[in-house]
Amino acid sequence: MKINPLIPVGSKIKVEKSKIKNELPRKLLDDLPKMIKAKVIDYKMTDGMGIGYVLMTENNLKIWIFQTELNDQTIREYRIENSNEYNNIKNN
């Protein structure tokens, strides 16, 4: 099984607000810009098989995201592969 690399803690990344799928409070979501610039401060186990990123935004908001919510530039820069292997294993 191929494992995707993790973006190192301390890295500065970008996230597109429109890609955020997890349940953030409405007020918090409203306070975020369209393109979120943030620093990776930790990792978060998402479902027992995946790992998300805990971020501190430029305006000091702490959020966490799934790897699929990273913007395209960040995905290319860190050579992240969006893999559906877990979903295929789960569904079989």
SULBEL-V336099 format. One record per backbone hydrogen bond with DSSP energy under -1.0 kcal/mol. NH is the residue of the N-H (numbers start at 1). CO is the residue of the C=O. If there is no record, write none. Layout:
# SULBEL-V336099
NH_CO ; NH_CO
This chain:
# SULBEL-V336099
10_40 ; 11_8 ; 13_38 ; 15_36 ; 17_34 ; 19_16 ; 20_17 ; 24_22 ; 29_25 ; 30_26 ; 31_27 ; 32_29 ; 36_15 ; 38_13 ; 39_56 ; 40_11 ; 41_54 ; 42_54 ; 44_52 ; 46_50 ; 52_44 ; 53_65 ; 54_42 ; 55_63 ; 56_39 ; 57_61 ; 58_37 ; 60_57 ; 63_55 ; 65_53 ; 69_66 ; 70_67 ; 71_14 ; 75_71 ; 76_72 ; 77_73 ; 78_74 ; 80_75 ; 88_84 ; 89_85 ; 90_86 ; 91_87 ; 92_88
